[in-house]
Amino acid sequence: MHVVIMGCGRVGSTLAYSLEQQGHTVAVIDQDPTAFRRLGPGFGGRRVTGVGFDQDTLREAGIEEAGAFAAVSSGDNSNIIAARVAREMFGIENVAARIYDPRRAEVYQRLGIPTVATVRWTADQMLRRLLPSGAEPLWRDPSGGVQLAEVHTPPAWIGHKVSRLQEETGVRVAFLTRLGEAMLPTSQTVLQEGDLVHAMMRTDGIEEVEAAFAKGPEGAHS
């Protein structure tokens, strides 16, 4: 498959190298011709100097025969404009844009442009490990009605089955992270200290879910 990448920073150059190693053809667009140095002498793809949302530049990069487009420049606006041009003007189905502001990323996700939020997302994840409280949304469906959230297992639920957690909180547990490893729970899986629960829940019911998690199992202390 031919892939066009806008942005030849660390992410773009790494992505280009990885795709080429997997046998795909790659074209990289960047406004700064010196940025192509990151690709190294072994890169066999196209280096196109220009603005990544300019249609002529995209054509020079082979967008018309491309199967995918990645916008990973340092500018949110440039990335989303380029992604939309690739999707709407050239009909590229596999499109992704890097967005630094996660609030904007959600908006663009609803427009049908898959987004990857970077620095802020990483910082938020670090904070979740340092200050484990509440439910951290990881994904929302396009309508915003349902979300996947990460919740640290409160002490009150340790030693109780995942099935009971689902019954009493109304969530659906997708998977657990235990000691850094993802696992799919069964009806008999018992929650352990340090488990991260990744659960589907209604967005408008997140406060009730957080309260039920914090309260613990019904009748557990009676």
Short mmCIF file of the C-alpha atoms (twelve columns), coordinates in Angstrom:
data_MODEL
# 
_entry.id   MODEL 
# 
loop_
_atom_site.group_PDB 
_atom_site.id 
_atom_site.type_symbol 
_atom_site.label_atom_id 
_atom_site.label_alt_id 
_atom_site.label_comp_id 
_atom_site.label_asym_id 
_atom_site.label_seq_id 
_atom_site.Cartn_x 
_atom_site.Cartn_y 
_atom_site.Cartn_z 
_atom_site.pdbx_PDB_model_num 
ATOM 1   C CA . MET A 1   0.000   0.000   0.000  1 
ATOM 2   C CA . HIS A 2   1.130   3.582   -0.648 1 
ATOM 3   C CA . VAL A 3   0.998   5.849   2.410  1 
ATOM 4   C CA . VAL A 4   1.356   9.638   2.505  1 
ATOM 5   C CA . ILE A 5   2.655   11.237  5.700  1 
ATOM 6   C CA . MET A 6   2.486   14.958  6.446  1 
ATOM 7   C CA . GLY A 7   5.190   16.004  8.894  1 
ATOM 8   C CA . CYS A 8   8.765   14.738  9.113  1 
ATOM 9   C CA . GLY A 9   9.375   15.171  12.815 1 
ATOM 10  C CA . ARG A 10  10.149  12.315  15.177 1 
ATOM 11  C CA . VAL A 11  6.726   10.725  14.756 1 
ATOM 12  C CA . GLY A 12  6.549   11.146  10.986 1 
ATOM 13  C CA . SER A 13  10.062  9.863   10.310 1 
ATOM 14  C CA . THR A 14  9.588   6.874   12.630 1 
ATOM 15  C CA . LEU A 15  6.246   6.083   11.014 1 
ATOM 16  C CA . ALA A 16  7.771   6.337   7.529  1 
ATOM 17  C CA . TYR A 17  10.624  4.016   8.452  1 
ATOM 18  C CA . SER A 18  8.270   1.465   10.054 1 
ATOM 19  C CA . LEU A 19  5.914   1.433   7.074  1 
ATOM 20  C CA . GLU A 20  8.770   1.027   4.621  1 
ATOM 21  C CA . GLN A 21  10.177  -1.851  6.679  1 
ATOM 22  C CA . GLN A 22  6.789   -3.547  6.340  1 
ATOM 23  C CA . GLY A 23  6.962   -3.313  2.556  1 
ATOM 24  C CA . HIS A 24  4.738   -0.283  1.938  1 
ATOM 25  C CA . THR A 25  5.682   2.647   -0.279 1 
ATOM 26  C CA . VAL A 26  5.829   6.003   1.513  1 
ATOM 27  C CA . ALA A 27  5.852   9.702   0.643  1 
ATOM 28  C CA . VAL A 28  6.658   12.292  3.307  1 
ATOM 29  C CA . ILE A 29  5.593   15.938  3.066  1 
ATOM 30  C CA . ASP A 30  7.200   18.749  5.049  1 
ATOM 31  C CA . GLN A 31  7.515   22.486  4.606  1 
ATOM 32  C CA . ASP A 32  11.113  22.403  5.820  1 
ATOM 33  C CA . PRO A 33  13.401  20.484  3.434  1 
ATOM 34  C CA . THR A 34  16.018  20.043  6.189  1 
ATOM 35  C CA . ALA A 35  13.488  17.933  8.120  1 
ATOM 36  C CA . PHE A 36  14.026  15.077  5.660  1 
ATOM 37  C CA . ARG A 37  17.437  14.449  7.220  1 
ATOM 38  C CA . ARG A 38  15.571  12.482  9.895  1 
ATOM 39  C CA . LEU A 39  14.692  9.865   7.269  1 
ATOM 40  C CA . GLY A 40  18.287  8.819   6.774  1 
ATOM 41  C CA . PRO A 41  20.032  7.737   3.565  1 
ATOM 42  C CA . GLY A 42  18.286  4.372   3.474  1 
ATOM 43  C CA . PHE A 43  14.804  5.824   2.968  1 
ATOM 44  C CA . GLY A 44  13.536  4.881   -0.470 1 
ATOM 45  C CA . GLY A 45  10.307  6.870   -0.570 1 
ATOM 46  C CA . ARG A 46  9.404   10.314  -1.845 1 
ATOM 47  C CA . ARG A 47  10.402  13.517  -0.085 1 
ATOM 48  C CA . VAL A 48  7.988   16.314  -0.990 1 
ATOM 49  C CA . THR A 49  8.589   19.884  0.154  1 
ATOM 50  C CA . GLY A 50  5.347   21.785  0.577  1 
ATOM 51  C CA . VAL A 51  2.189   22.355  2.602  1 
ATOM 52  C CA . GLY A 52  0.464   19.095  3.431  1 
ATOM 53  C CA . PHE A 53  -3.079  20.301  2.817  1 
ATOM 54  C CA . ASP A 54  -2.282  21.783  -0.609 1 
ATOM 55  C CA . GLN A 55  -3.901  19.583  -3.249 1 
ATOM 56  C CA . ASP A 56  -1.022  19.886  -5.735 1 
ATOM 57  C CA . THR A 57  1.466   18.937  -3.017 1 
ATOM 58  C CA . LEU A 58  -0.665  15.948  -2.088 1 
ATOM 59  C CA . ARG A 59  -0.842  14.859  -5.719 1 
ATOM 60  C CA . GLU A 60  2.944   15.130  -5.990 1 
ATOM 61  C CA . ALA A 61  3.153   12.821  -2.975 1 
ATOM 62  C CA . GLY A 62  0.925   10.284  -4.716 1 
ATOM 63  C CA . ILE A 63  -2.269  10.819  -2.747 1 
ATOM 64  C CA . GLU A 64  -4.369  9.661   -5.708 1 
ATOM 65  C CA . GLU A 65  -2.954  6.149   -5.459 1 
ATOM 66  C CA . ALA A 66  -2.585  6.137   -1.674 1 
ATOM 67  C CA . GLY A 67  -4.402  3.790   0.665  1 
ATOM 68  C CA . ALA A 68  -3.743  5.828   3.812  1 
ATOM 69  C CA . PHE A 69  -2.817  9.321   4.989  1 
ATOM 70  C CA . ALA A 70  -1.271  10.406  8.305  1 
ATOM 71  C CA . ALA A 71  -1.120  14.049  9.424  1 
ATOM 72  C CA . VAL A 72  1.549   14.272  12.122 1 
ATOM 73  C CA . SER A 73  2.943   17.792  11.818 1 
ATOM 74  C CA . SER A 74  3.338   20.025  14.878 1 
ATOM 75  C CA . GLY A 75  0.165   22.018  14.135 1 
ATOM 76  C CA . ASP A 76  -3.314  20.863  15.129 1 
ATOM 77  C CA . ASN A 77  -5.068  23.028  12.538 1 
ATOM 78  C CA . SER A 78  -2.782  21.929  9.708  1 
ATOM 79  C CA . ASN A 79  -3.215  18.284  10.668 1 
ATOM 80  C CA . ILE A 80  -6.996  18.349  10.753 1 
ATOM 81  C CA . ILE A 81  -7.298  20.400  7.536  1 
ATOM 82  C CA . ALA A 82  -4.943  18.017  5.729  1 
ATOM 83  C CA . ALA A 83  -6.809  14.985  7.065  1 
ATOM 84  C CA . ARG A 84  -10.121 16.370  5.892  1 
ATOM 85  C CA . VAL A 85  -8.723  17.217  2.438  1 
ATOM 86  C CA . ALA A 86  -7.363  13.674  2.120  1 
ATOM 87  C CA . ARG A 87  -10.691 12.183  3.223  1 
ATOM 88  C CA . GLU A 88  -13.138 14.508  1.459  1 
ATOM 89  C CA . MET A 89  -11.261 15.590  -1.697 1 
ATOM 90  C CA . PHE A 90  -9.332  12.404  -2.470 1 
ATOM 91  C CA . GLY A 91  -11.545 9.783   -0.823 1 
ATOM 92  C CA . ILE A 92  -8.843  8.263   1.385  1 
ATOM 93  C CA . GLU A 93  -10.568 6.018   3.932  1 
ATOM 94  C CA . ASN A 94  -7.647  5.323   6.258  1 
ATOM 95  C CA . VAL A 95  -6.868  8.768   7.657  1 
ATOM 96  C CA . ALA A 96  -5.467  9.768   11.054 1 
ATOM 97  C CA . ALA A 97  -4.492  13.118  12.520 1 
ATOM 98  C CA . ARG A 98  -2.282  13.904  15.496 1 
ATOM 99  C CA . ILE A 99  -3.896  16.474  17.784 1 
ATOM 100 C CA . TYR A 100 -2.226  18.023  20.817 1 
ATOM 101 C CA . ASP A 101 -5.450  19.279  22.420 1 
ATOM 102 C CA . PRO A 102 -7.557  16.270  23.511 1 
ATOM 103 C CA . ARG A 103 -10.735 18.371  23.752 1 
ATOM 104 C CA . ARG A 104 -10.434 19.213  20.081 1 
ATOM 105 C CA . ALA A 105 -9.515  15.617  19.320 1 
ATOM 106 C CA . GLU A 106 -12.942 14.499  20.577 1 
ATOM 107 C CA . VAL A 107 -14.669 16.972  18.259 1 
ATOM 108 C CA . TYR A 108 -12.708 15.783  15.236 1 
ATOM 109 C CA . GLN A 109 -13.306 12.161  16.194 1 
ATOM 110 C CA . ARG A 110 -17.026 12.841  15.913 1 
ATOM 111 C CA . LEU A 111 -16.446 14.297  12.441 1 
ATOM 112 C CA . GLY A 112 -15.101 10.918  11.433 1 
ATOM 113 C CA . ILE A 113 -11.392 11.773  11.536 1 
ATOM 114 C CA . PRO A 114 -9.539  9.345   13.835 1 
ATOM 115 C CA . THR A 115 -7.229  11.381  16.042 1 
ATOM 116 C CA . VAL A 116 -4.264  10.657  18.276 1 
ATOM 117 C CA . ALA A 117 -3.744  13.165  21.089 1 
ATOM 118 C CA . THR A 118 -0.167  13.163  22.292 1 
ATOM 119 C CA . VAL A 119 1.588   15.161  25.011 1 
ATOM 120 C CA . ARG A 120 -1.491  16.105  27.020 1 
ATOM 121 C CA . TRP A 121 -2.814  12.535  26.851 1 
ATOM 122 C CA . THR A 122 0.479   11.152  28.145 1 
ATOM 123 C CA . ALA A 123 0.505   13.674  30.984 1 
ATOM 124 C CA . ASP A 124 -3.075  12.781  31.874 1 
ATOM 125 C CA . GLN A 125 -2.189  9.097   31.978 1 
ATOM 126 C CA . MET A 126 0.716   9.823   34.321 1 
ATOM 127 C CA . LEU A 127 -1.616  11.786  36.575 1 
ATOM 128 C CA . ARG A 128 -4.068  8.879   36.610 1 
ATOM 129 C CA . ARG A 129 -1.299  6.642   37.960 1 
ATOM 130 C CA . LEU A 130 -0.268  9.212   40.559 1 
ATOM 131 C CA . LEU A 131 -3.754  10.308  41.608 1 
ATOM 132 C CA . PRO A 132 -6.050  7.293   41.094 1 
ATOM 133 C CA . SER A 133 -9.594  8.499   41.653 1 
ATOM 134 C CA . GLY A 134 -12.746 8.576   39.565 1 
ATOM 135 C CA . ALA A 135 -13.214 7.293   36.043 1 
ATOM 136 C CA . GLU A 136 -10.935 8.424   33.216 1 
ATOM 137 C CA . PRO A 137 -12.648 8.375   29.782 1 
ATOM 138 C CA . LEU A 138 -10.498 6.575   27.194 1 
ATOM 139 C CA . TRP A 139 -12.934 6.414   24.261 1 
ATOM 140 C CA . ARG A 140 -16.401 7.682   23.365 1 
ATOM 141 C CA . ASP A 141 -18.672 6.484   20.607 1 
ATOM 142 C CA . PRO A 142 -19.418 9.135   17.937 1 
ATOM 143 C CA . SER A 143 -22.781 10.018  19.537 1 
ATOM 144 C CA . GLY A 144 -21.089 10.573  22.891 1 
ATOM 145 C CA . GLY A 145 -23.617 8.372   24.696 1 
ATOM 146 C CA . VAL A 146 -21.328 5.494   25.645 1 
ATOM 147 C CA . GLN A 147 -17.726 5.553   26.750 1 
ATOM 148 C CA . LEU A 148 -14.905 3.269   27.746 1 
ATOM 149 C CA . ALA A 149 -13.355 4.441   31.004 1 
ATOM 150 C CA . GLU A 150 -10.469 3.336   33.176 1 
ATOM 151 C CA . VAL A 151 -11.141 2.999   36.893 1 
ATOM 152 C CA . HIS A 152 -8.730  1.960   39.625 1 
ATOM 153 C CA . THR A 153 -10.137 -0.835  41.793 1 
ATOM 154 C CA . PRO A 154 -11.180 0.749   45.115 1 
ATOM 155 C CA . PRO A 155 -10.233 -1.158  48.316 1 
ATOM 156 C CA . ALA A 156 -13.888 -2.037  48.951 1 
ATOM 157 C CA . TRP A 157 -14.050 -4.150  45.785 1 
ATOM 158 C CA . ILE A 158 -10.825 -6.099  46.271 1 
ATOM 159 C CA . GLY A 159 -11.603 -9.791  46.673 1 
ATOM 160 C CA . HIS A 160 -14.980 -9.559  44.912 1 
ATOM 161 C CA . LYS A 161 -15.876 -10.988 41.515 1 
ATOM 162 C CA . VAL A 162 -15.986 -8.928  38.348 1 
ATOM 163 C CA . SER A 163 -19.491 -10.303 37.719 1 
ATOM 164 C CA . ARG A 164 -20.716 -8.737  40.972 1 
ATOM 165 C CA . LEU A 165 -19.070 -5.432  40.094 1 
ATOM 166 C CA . GLN A 166 -20.963 -5.418  36.797 1 
ATOM 167 C CA . GLU A 167 -24.289 -6.256  38.424 1 
ATOM 168 C CA . GLU A 168 -24.091 -3.581  41.100 1 
ATOM 169 C CA . THR A 169 -22.525 -0.716  39.128 1 
ATOM 170 C CA . GLY A 170 -24.212 -1.264  35.756 1 
ATOM 171 C CA . VAL A 171 -20.957 -1.270  33.788 1 
ATOM 172 C CA . ARG A 172 -19.656 -3.859  31.351 1 
ATOM 173 C CA . VAL A 173 -16.028 -4.729  32.034 1 
ATOM 174 C CA . ALA A 174 -14.111 -4.961  28.758 1 
ATOM 175 C CA . PHE A 175 -10.778 -5.998  30.292 1 
ATOM 176 C CA . LEU A 176 -8.503  -5.605  33.295 1 
ATOM 177 C CA . THR A 177 -4.910  -4.456  33.494 1 
ATOM 178 C CA . ARG A 178 -3.097  -6.462  36.177 1 
ATOM 179 C CA . LEU A 179 0.597   -5.963  36.891 1 
ATOM 180 C CA . GLY A 180 0.961   -4.193  33.562 1 
ATOM 181 C CA . GLU A 181 -0.658  -7.000  31.545 1 
ATOM 182 C CA . ALA A 182 -4.116  -6.861  29.936 1 
ATOM 183 C CA . MET A 183 -6.461  -9.738  30.706 1 
ATOM 184 C CA . LEU A 184 -10.008 -10.674 29.727 1 
ATOM 185 C CA . PRO A 185 -11.974 -11.484 32.901 1 
ATOM 186 C CA . THR A 186 -14.380 -14.381 33.251 1 
ATOM 187 C CA . SER A 187 -17.430 -14.527 35.507 1 
ATOM 188 C CA . GLN A 188 -15.186 -16.050 38.185 1 
ATOM 189 C CA . THR A 189 -12.372 -13.484 38.015 1 
ATOM 190 C CA . VAL A 190 -11.740 -11.844 41.395 1 
ATOM 191 C CA . LEU A 191 -10.534 -8.255  41.620 1 
ATOM 192 C CA . GLN A 192 -7.100  -7.758  43.127 1 
ATOM 193 C CA . GLU A 193 -5.283  -4.785  44.589 1 
ATOM 194 C CA . GLY A 194 -3.796  -2.602  41.837 1 
ATOM 195 C CA . ASP A 195 -6.176  -3.809  39.105 1 
ATOM 196 C CA . LEU A 196 -7.221  -1.248  36.504 1 
ATOM 197 C CA . VAL A 197 -10.793 -1.838  35.355 1 
ATOM 198 C CA . HIS A 198 -11.562 -0.835  31.770 1 
ATOM 199 C CA . ALA A 199 -15.343 -0.643  31.579 1 
ATOM 200 C CA . MET A 200 -18.048 0.480   29.180 1 
ATOM 201 C CA . MET A 201 -20.627 2.819   30.692 1 
ATOM 202 C CA . ARG A 202 -23.175 5.448   29.734 1 
ATOM 203 C CA . THR A 203 -21.627 8.905   29.634 1 
ATOM 204 C CA . ASP A 204 -24.566 10.459  31.476 1 
ATOM 205 C CA . GLY A 205 -24.232 7.892   34.259 1 
ATOM 206 C CA . ILE A 206 -20.541 8.235   35.040 1 
ATOM 207 C CA . GLU A 207 -21.136 9.963   38.392 1 
ATOM 208 C CA . GLU A 208 -23.408 7.135   39.543 1 
ATOM 209 C CA . VAL A 209 -20.802 4.590   38.450 1 
ATOM 210 C CA . GLU A 210 -18.054 6.414   40.352 1 
ATOM 211 C CA . ALA A 211 -20.269 6.493   43.454 1 
ATOM 212 C CA . ALA A 212 -21.051 2.771   43.161 1 
ATOM 213 C CA . PHE A 213 -17.358 1.935   42.759 1 
ATOM 214 C CA . ALA A 214 -16.456 4.023   45.800 1 
ATOM 215 C CA . LYS A 215 -19.286 2.605   47.933 1 
ATOM 216 C CA . GLY A 216 -18.302 -1.008  47.393 1 
ATOM 217 C CA . PRO A 217 -20.524 -4.105  47.196 1 
ATOM 218 C CA . GLU A 218 -24.016 -3.883  48.663 1 
ATOM 219 C CA . GLY A 219 -24.138 -5.518  52.069 1 
ATOM 220 C CA . ALA A 220 -20.394 -6.164  52.109 1 
ATOM 221 C CA . HIS A 221 -19.998 -4.472  55.465 1 
ATOM 222 C CA . SER A 222 -23.197 -5.607  57.146 1 
# 
